[in-house]
Amino acid sequence: MRLPVLVRSRLRGRPRDPSVEAIAIASRLEPDPTLRDDWFHHDPIHELRGMTAERAIASGKAGDLVRLLRSIEAGRRGR
């Protein structure tokens, strides 16, 4: 039986920064940097008690933002 080859990262073992992950997911959801930046700084997010993405990250809620963005990416927001 042949086992799959795993790709190793130089960052392996380090916890992934949720704010970096949030920005990466947001970039996939909205490729236009102008629209994405406007959303990031100005749009209140209902699920995060009206905080913007910027405020969520500054308040230590980046993990919550990542979970929300993952659910949006998977098409599960509001379900």
C-alpha positions in Angstrom: 0.0 0.0 0.0 1.4 3.4 -1.0 1.0 6.3 1.4 0.4 9.8 0.1 3.3 12.2 0.1 2.8 15.0 2.6 4.1 18.5 1.9 6.0 20.0 4.7 6.0 23.7 5.5 8.9 25.7 7.0 6.3 27.1 9.3 5.3 23.7 10.6 4.9 23.6 14.4 4.2 27.3 14.6 0.6 28.3 15.3 -1.0 30.0 12.3 -1.8 33.7 13.0 -5.6 34.0 12.6 -5.4 37.6 11.4 -3.2 36.5 8.5 -5.6 33.6 7.8 -8.6 36.0 7.9 -6.9 38.3 5.3 -6.1 35.3 3.1 -9.7 34.0 3.1 -11.1 37.5 2.5 -8.7 37.8 -0.5 -10.3 34.6 -2.0 -13.8 35.8 -1.3 -13.2 39.3 -2.7 -10.3 39.6 -5.1 -10.8 43.3 -5.8 -8.4 45.0 -3.3 -10.3 48.2 -3.2 -13.6 46.5 -2.3 -11.9 44.2 0.2 -10.2 47.1 1.9 -13.4 49.0 2.1 -15.2 46.0 3.7 -12.3 45.4 6.1 -12.3 48.9 7.5 -15.9 50.0 7.2 -18.5 47.3 7.0 -20.1 46.1 10.3 -20.4 42.4 10.6 -23.6 41.3 12.3 -22.2 38.0 13.6 -19.4 39.9 15.3 -21.8 42.3 17.1 -21.4 45.0 14.5 -17.6 45.1 14.6 -15.6 45.6 11.4 -13.1 43.0 10.4 -10.4 45.5 11.4 -11.9 46.0 14.9 -12.4 42.2 15.3 -8.7 41.6 14.7 -7.7 44.5 17.0 -10.0 43.2 19.7 -8.5 39.7 19.7 -11.5 38.2 17.8 -9.5 37.1 14.7 -10.4 33.5 15.4 -14.1 34.3 15.3 -13.6 36.3 12.1 -11.8 33.3 10.5 -14.6 30.9 11.5 -17.2 33.3 10.0 -15.2 33.7 6.7 -14.7 30.0 6.5 -18.5 29.5 6.8 -19.1 32.2 4.1 -16.5 30.5 1.8 -18.3 27.1 2.3 -21.7 28.7 1.6 -23.0 28.2 5.1 -23.5 31.8 6.3 -26.9 32.3 7.8 -27.8 28.6 7.9 
